[in-house]
Amino acid sequence: MKLLSVNVGLPHEIERKGKIVRTSIFKAPVEGQVRAVQLNLDGDQQSDLSVHGGIDKAVYAYPSEHYPFWRQQLPDMDLPWGAFGENFTTEGLLEEAVHIRDRFRAGSAEFVVTQPRMPCYKLGIRFNRPDIVKLFLQSGRSGFYLAVCKEGEVAAGDSIQLLKRDEHGVTVADIVNLYRSDANNQDVLRRVSELPSLPNSWREYFRKRLWNPDDR
């Protein structure tokens, strides 16, 4: 497993439908070591903290293995590393194999997987096509957020080491599939809604989709 690229970006304002939108979705690869701290990477900053950022969304990782798919879907787009707003472009870490609360080391920093990324309208701004939000969600190629559990330095080319596999065994793909197409699976919904390793906002979301036995 490997960290192929470290990508950062600061907020800037663009015009959309006559309004000014502040976004940090435009990321660019950086060379050399970058410090990972509790809330982000040095040189990176989230724009809308109501939906982005915070301890559980400090760093966004996206598998490089998804780029060939998107190059087929978006043949006219230039897709350098960081194109999907990710901080880490990775190799060998796919949603089907990465569990919520798995712990990894890259460089001298350590990270824990917290949740999948759900796309917002700013992804449509990045690609100048609103339908990319729906395509992104339908594809299941979500990537995932990381919390920084040990601050340190990372750089493109660093190996990524698995330190601890979460005992509950719920993958990032499990959460995405439950969200987009498996909402009637009440057994899985109940299991995930009680998963202590999942952020409370996600558990509350799934709890609301549990059936009340009295309503059947």
N, C-alpha and C positions, 0 to 999 in steps of 0.2 A: 504494500500500500504506500502511496506516495502523494506528496503535496506538489502539484505541478505548477501552480501559480498562486501568488498572493496578490489580491486586488483591493484597492481602496478608492474612496471617493468622498468628497465633501459636498454638502448641500449646495445646490444652485437653483435658480428660478428660471422656469420656462413658461411660455404662453401656451395655453390650451383652451380652445373654444372661448377666446376672449378673456380668459382669466389667467392670473399668474399662479403657477403651481410650484411649490418647493419640493424638490426631490433629491435623493442621493443614489438613485438607481444606476447612475452612470459610473461604473468602476473601471479602473485601468490597472494593469499589472505593474508591480514595483519590484525592483531588484534589491538584493541584499536583505539583511535581517530587519524584521518589523516586530515591534513589541505588541504582544497581546495582553490587554489589561481587562479588568472586570467587565467593562461595558462595550468595548470595541477593540479595534486595532489602531495603533498610532497612524494618523493620517486619514482615518475613516470616521464618519459621523453620520448617524441616522437623522432624517429630517422630521418625520412625524412620529413622535414618541408614543402616541396613543395606540399605534398599531405596530410600530417597528421598535427595535432596540430593547433595552432593559437587560437584566442579567440573563434571562432565558433565551434572548435573541441577540447575543453579543456578536456572534460570527455566523455567517451563512455559508454553508458548504454545498457545492454542486458537482456531481460526478462528470468528469470529462467524457465518460462513455456515452452520455446523452447527446453530445454535440453532433455526431454523424446523423442522428435522427432529425435534429433541428435543421441541419444544413440541407436535408432533403425537403423538409417542410417549408423552409424559408430560403429558397435557392438564390434570391436576389439580395439577401442580407449578408453583411460582413459580420462574422461571429468570432471575434477574438475571445480569449479567456476573459472571464468577467462579464460577458455579454448579458447574462441573466441576473446581474446584480450581486453575484456571489463574491465573498471575500476569499474563499478557498476553492480553487478548482482542483479536484482530487482524482486519484486513480485507484481503483480497487475497493471503493466504498459505495455499494449500491443499496438503495432503499430496502430491497428484499432481504438483505443480510445484516443491515445495521439496526440494532435495537435501541429503543428509547432507554436512555441512561447508560448506554455503553460509554466507557471511558477510554480516551485515546491520548497519546503523546505525539506531538510534532515539535521538533526542535527541543527547546527547554520548557515549553508550555504544555499544559494538559487541559483537555476539553471533555465535556460530557454532552451527549446527544440529548436534546430536549423535546423536539417536535418537528414535524414537517413544515415546509413553507407553503402557505396558501397565497396565491397570487392576488394582487390588487390592481386597480386601474392604471397604476404607474408603470406596470409592465407593458401595457398598451401604449403608453407614452414613449417608452424606450424603443419599441419596435414600430411605432406609428401605425398600429393596427389594433383596434379594440378586441378583435376576436382572438388575439393571442392569449388572453386571460382564460377563456374557455378551453382553448387548445391545450394550454399548459396543464390545467387541472385534469382534463380528460386523458392526457398522456400518462398520468401517474408518475411522471418524472419531476418530482417535487423538490429534490434536494432536502436539506435539513439544517436546522439551527443548532448551534453549539453554545453552551455556557463555558466561560473560562474558569476552570476550577483551580488552576495554578498559573499565575502570570509568568510570562517568559518570552523568549525570542523565537520567531519562526521565519523561514525563508523558503522560496521556491526550490524544489529539489530535496527538501527534508523527507525522510521516511516517516510514515505514520504507523505507530505501534498500538495495538489493542492492549490496554492495561487490565480492563475488567469488563466481562460480559454481564449485562443485567440479568438477574435471575428470573424475571417475569417473562422474558422471551417475546415481547411484543415489538415487531419491527416498525420502522417508519412506514413501509408500504401497507402494513395492517391498518394503521391510522388513516392513511390516505384513502384506501379502499373503503373503509367504513364510512368515511365522510362523503365520498362521491357516489357510491353505488351499492353499499351493503347495509344501508341503514335499517333494514328489517330484520337483520340478524340480532335478535334480542339477547341471545347468550353472549355473543361477542361484545355487544354494546354494554351489557352489565359488567363484563370482565374489565373492559377498558375504562368504564366510568369509575371503577374502584381502583384503578392502577395508581399506586402512590408515586410512581416515578414520572407520571405525566403531569404537566402543569395544570393547575386547578381550572384555568379557563377552558381547557379542552375537556376535562372531566365533567365540568358543568354542562358543556355543550352536548355531550353524549348522554348525560343523565336526563336531560330534557326530552330525549328521543326514546326513552324507555317507556314501554306501555304500562299503564296502571291495570293490574288484573281485573279491577272492578269495571273497567271500560270495555272489556272484551265481550 
